[in-house]
């Protein structure tokens, strides 16, 4: 299972380089990691935002949860 990081900085993951953190951050390298992840309590109990490269979103404040 991918490591779940807390209070993770997203500055390098958004085009404008705005300093903003995610309460939880998970980097997925393969779709094979998804089945185990979707059953994790953190994933089940929190709102999830799935990002690609980050260039299609402007993050201006701390986002509760983010998966990548």
Beta strands, then each sheet from edge to edge (+ up, - down):
strand 1: 4-9
strand 2: 21-26
strand 3: 66-67
sheet 1: 1+ 2- 3-
end
